[in-house]
Structure formats: structure tokens, C-alpha cells
Amino acid sequence: MNPVLIAAGFVALAIVYGVYRRYTHISLADVPGPESASFITGNLKELYQGQAAEADFKWQAQYGNVVRFKGSFGTDQLMISDPAALQYIFANKGYRFPKPPERRILTKMVNGKGITWAEGDDHKRHRGVMLPGFGAAESRAFLSIFQNCAESMSNEWTEIISNSKEGSVVFNVSVWLSRATLDAIGEGTYYSGYTSTSAFDVRFSTTDNNESAQALARSYNNIMNDVFGSPSDGQVFSLGISKYIPYRILEYLTDMVKNPRIVRMREAGKTAKSVARQLVKEKAEMLLRGDGSRDIFSLLVKANMDTDAKAKLTEEELHAQIRTILFAGHETTANTVSWGLLELAKQPKIQSRLREEIWETEAAVHARGDVGFTIADFDAMPYTTAVMKEVLRFCCVVYHVQRYASKDDVLPLSQPITARSGNIIRELPVPKGTRIIASLAAYNRDKELWGEDAHEFNPERWLNGTAKEKVTSIGVYSNLMTFLGGVRSCIGWRFAVIEIQAFLTEIVGRFEFATSDKTELVRREACLVMVPVVEGEVENGVQLPLRVSLAPRTGKEC
Ligand code: HEM
């Protein structure tokens, strides 16, 4: 065929396609949102340099549950907290909204190519092997481990407080809780060497020392703040442009660059890998000896052994799952309990009422001859449950989850939006490639769902019917989005709920928490996970200084 004709054909096709795109391209320009602060970084500085979810709450109040904001170089992005849109993105069409490549790279660096990295059918396979370890029965079986870890920490506190002149001590409670929850995961593995004991010079655990496990504990210490805390303008710029870089090049860059934050993350990943290798080897040997155990990692290794060849995880994937559990399983829970204690310190009446219920139940537990609370006891403690739910709602430590539209799509909305043009938008067309930030924190503060005082810490909402626990059913727990929902919801949520209950009942039962002179300066640092730091002392890392004293017993309680 004549080459001129072929070229003319291509040109004609290109013109037709151009016209087609011109008239069919979906634009987000009409969706309300803040003015861009700069062409180069759009609204990203406000988003990443403010406190965790600060921009979210401001934008939600101004524009509602769907907000268009500018990413780098004038691109439109969405921040969403609308329940119907979230349901669609995470549950109905979960795999159509994958994680952006630049997020997957971060995940890969810390956790390897495991469940948090995988997408689509591959993700289903990972999740299928992991789920058996995280069922209701399996999670309940960990209660006594959590109680032991909480008790060990409390014993240390009691000793330190008893030896203090003032009868109270300002503890950096976040660091203590981070160690204790890492120990809870470590002990939960029944791994002979896994302990953070000497790494932090705190005798929480009775297990033997293990060099690589201690290196991991050191490596995880303050990691989120070191890597993601207080990003400079340059770092915000890099975050913004990373979405233009193809996955393979990003992967190469993150393997090679000498940027201290990336190196920090890479090193933590390496250390975790060596612990994971050791764990898998140990668990596999135990199982082959017929010496099985009910801990999460044994369940995982066993489930993988029993899985048919096509679905089986590779050795590398198995290591990655273990790294994920070690990482995802302690920082989130420790920070949730820490933020909860801060709210209780600020509101002594709520704290006292909670303690009263803990003591009453404890008395009943002792009267029937038991030592510790059971799950049934927790279920029968309405105020404690209300406080825990309020902590999970108000202190949403994973405040953002990021996704992108893999094709042109249309998002359903719970409430229509009034566009900038004045048009009413009842469902929102989104173009392929749109970056979406699901604001879990803003969803958890939606006044329609949680009441007019949604920005206040008030457990009462769970008792008087204000909290709409059953109106929508996106979140896996009490309609909250704290653990996400849908195909990628947190698989450790039951584990976390029981752990939080165990820690709250133990430490609020034994201690009184009060604010310290630095409490006013505590900042909700946005490091992917919301961590506490003290304004003016950010370089000291994670800090939540609370004054702790022994809770005065009247003698009538037990
Ligand atoms: C208060 C504590 C916790 C909170 C707030 C929390 C929150 C979350 C959230 C929001 C996600 C979704 C992230 C995304 O898709 O981008 C997630 C996923 C995950 N979480 Fe948790 N989590 C907590 C505790 C735990 C624990 C204790 C474990 C394990 C022992 C765990 C293991 C996981 C895993 C493996 C995933 C990935 C699930 C998937 O991609 O299919 N989490 N978590």
C-alpha cells in the first residue's frame, strides 16, 4: 500500500481521536475545592506539611465530602470522605482503584512484595493464604499474650512511680507502648529469640535475646517520623513528581539513591527481611516435626503448606507477609492507644468513669475466681467499648489511604455536590489516572454519621445512639473507616481491637493519666501513620509526655 496513504490514515485517526478526547474527556475542574497555592506543588504543601488530616478537616468543612485539590503541575486530585463513593472505591470496585505505583514502591521497601504491595488476582491469592491466621478465634487466642505484655509494662511503671519522690512520673507513653506492642507481636509468634527487651533496655519479655530481632526493634524505633515526618519543600516536590516516574525507574531509584530517608527505609527493610527469613525457617521446621503452634506466623506457614501449588506463596512472598505483620501490627496499635490516653488525660471525668467500670468488672472477675478479663467480660463493658470506639474514631492513625482510577469511572455519591458552576452533581465522573486520597480521618468526623460534635472526643455518642453505627456498612468495625473496608480492609483489625482492650483495661485500671506541661505542645505529626511529637522538639522524635500516677484504690473494688 502507498506509504503516503498510510501516513494520511494515521493523521486522520489521530485527529478523530483528538476530537473524541476533546469532547469526551472528563474534567474535575467544576468540583469545589481550594485554590491552588502554586503551579509546581499545587496544594501539596498544605496537605503534607500540616498536621495529620488538618487540611482534610478544613476542606471538608468548606467544600464537603468530595474535594478537588491540585497536585503538582496543575493536575486535579480528589480527596474523598463520602460514604457511597468510599464504598464503591474500596468494596464494590476495589480492584479498579489500585494503589499508586509510588505508594507501592514505599511499601515494597519496608515490607517487600507481600500483601500490601500485591494487586488484583495476585492480592486475592496473598489474602487467601493470610486470612486463616486472622479469624475471630485466632485473634481471641492472643488475649492473654496482650494482657501479659500490658502487665509487664505496668509493673515497670509501678516500680518507677513507687520510687519517685513526687509519686508520679512523666512518661513518654508512646515509646513505652511501641515497645510493648512490638513485644506483643513478638511473643505472639512464640519465636524463641524475638524480643525488643535489650534493644530498649527494658525487661518486658522473658524470651532469650536475639541479635537480628533487636536490630529490627532499633530499626523500627521512630521510623515513620524519620522517613515521613516534617517534609521539606523539596521533599514535597519530590513526592508530587514521583507520580510521573514509571514504576521500574522508581524501583531502580529507590534501590540506588543515597537520600538518608530512603536509606533509612531500605535498611529497616533489610533488617526485617533477615528476621522474617529466620522466622519462616523456624516455623517450617517446627511444623515438619509435628510441633505446630497457633501463633500467627505458624498459621501462615501452615496455610501456605496446605495451599495448592497455583495459589501458594513463594518463599520471598512469605517473608514479605511476615515483615508486613511485624510492621503494620505494632505502630498502628501503639499510636492508637497513645492518642487515646492523651484524650483521657485531657478529660479526667471520662477517665474516672472508665476506671470505675474496669474496677467493677475486675471485682466480678476476681469473685468468680479468675485472674484476668475474658473476651466475654470485654463484651459486657459498655463504657469501655464506647471509649475504645471513640478512640478509634477520633484518633484515626492511618488518616489517608491513596488510590488511583485505573479507567474512566463514575463515583456514586451519598449527597449531591453543588459544583463551582452552580450545577448539582449527583454522581461524579472521574478520568482514568485520577489520584484519590480517601480521607479516613474526615469520614470518621462526618457530622451526618457521628453527630454535630464530631470534632470532639465524646464516648457518649456510642451509648445514646448519636453514632450511626449501622447506617452504612463500609468499615469492618462499627462503620468506622479506621481499618478501611472492602477488599483491602485491615486483616489485623480483630487482633488490634482485642489488643487495645487489653492495654486500656490494664493501664487505666492501674494508673491515672494527667497532662504534663508539654501536652499543649503535642503535634499530630503526619507520617503516613499519625504520631505524636512535641512542637519545638521534633528532632527528639515520637513523644507523648503524660504524667502518670498510681490510681488510688479504695479497697472496695476487688
Ligand atoms: C489500630 C490498629 C490498626 C489500624 C488503625 C490499621 C489500619 C489499617 C488500614 C487503614 C489498612 C489499609 C491500608 C491500605 O490499603 O492502604 C490496613 C491494612 C492492613 N493491616 Fe492494619 N491496622 C491496624 C492494626 C493491624 C494489625 C494489628 C495487623 C496485624 C497483626 C495489621 C495488618 C494489616 C495488613 C496485613 C494489611 C494489608 C491488607 C491488604 O492489603 O489486604 N493491621 N490496616
Boltz pocket constraint, residues with backbone or C-beta under 6 A from the ligand:
constraints:
  - pocket:
      binder: B
      contacts: [[A, 115], [A, 116], [A, 127], [A, 324], [A, 325], [A, 328], [A, 329], [A, 330], [A, 332], [A, 333], [A, 336], [A, 397], [A, 398], [A, 400], [A, 401], [A, 402], [A, 481], [A, 482], [A, 483], [A, 484], [A, 487], [A, 488], [A, 489], [A, 490], [A, 491], [A, 492], [A, 493], [A, 495], [A, 496]]
      max_distance: 6.0
